[in-house]
Amino acid sequence: MTFIAVRCPHCQSDQIVKRGKTRRGTQRYLCQNTRCAKSSFLLNYCNRGCLPEVKQTIVDMSLNASGVRDTARSLHICPNTVLRELRKKATVLESVNTAVLRTLNPAEVAWDLERAGEAEAEMDEMWSFVGHKGNPRWLWHAIDHHTGKVLAYVFGRRKDDVFLQLKALLEPFGLTRYYTDYWGAYTRHLDPDEHCPGKRNTQKIERKHLTLRTRIKRLVRKTVVSLSCCDG
């Protein structure tokens, strides 16, 4: 009799028991580790899109600006599989860069005069559309003026209420200077003493927009590629 040591591919636990079979007759296993995110798994998947390493590659390729169809062709899977896996990650996305907030010492985040000069941000909006150009979708986001790190972002129309959502997300950073263009929403809702409109100090965020449009097909202005749904 042959003994096969089975380990969970997600948590590497050896607390495994059998859990019936699939319709194809493939043995299904159950991980009894309570900390495991995925409790049920197979040793041999017929569908490549179910492989844990393929799912992780989908996310990695998306972060490196690969399109849905590019990913599907490279991994030899269905485009719907790519979209389904990316939508699963939507629940863990955060509109605020909490990694930057965690680096701030609460005892020092009083933003005294010594650090006031560092609390500067560039803000801008980038246009795209969902399905057709009659349904525009704008990316509003802010980056640190010195490091270029993204601080927060929101999606919506090019309206004041969407900008106010972004402004509320930026409050924990204690910003003292905002660099933007001359769009009316900025001049209406930002303190004139803190607002510095003009293109001279928004070069980093404009460069970031050009990089996104260069690397991501669906953000290129003159293209047949567009979002098919708001989750994409």
Secondary structure as UniProt FT lines:
FT   TURN            9..11
FT   STRAND          16..21
FT   TURN            23..24
FT   STRAND          27..31
FT   TURN            34..35
FT   STRAND          40..42
FT   HELIX           48..50
FT   HELIX           52..63
FT   TURN            64..65
FT   HELIX           68..75
FT   HELIX           79..88
FT   HELIX           89..92
FT   HELIX           98..102
FT   TURN            106..110
FT   HELIX           113..116
FT   TURN            117..118
FT   STRAND          120..130
FT   TURN            133..134
FT   STRAND          136..144
FT   TURN            145..147
FT   STRAND          150..156
FT   HELIX           160..170
FT   HELIX           171..173
FT   STRAND          177..180
FT   HELIX           184..189
FT   TURN            192..194
FT   STRAND          195..197
FT   TURN            200..201
FT   HELIX           203..215
FT   HELIX           217..219
FT   TURN            230..231
//
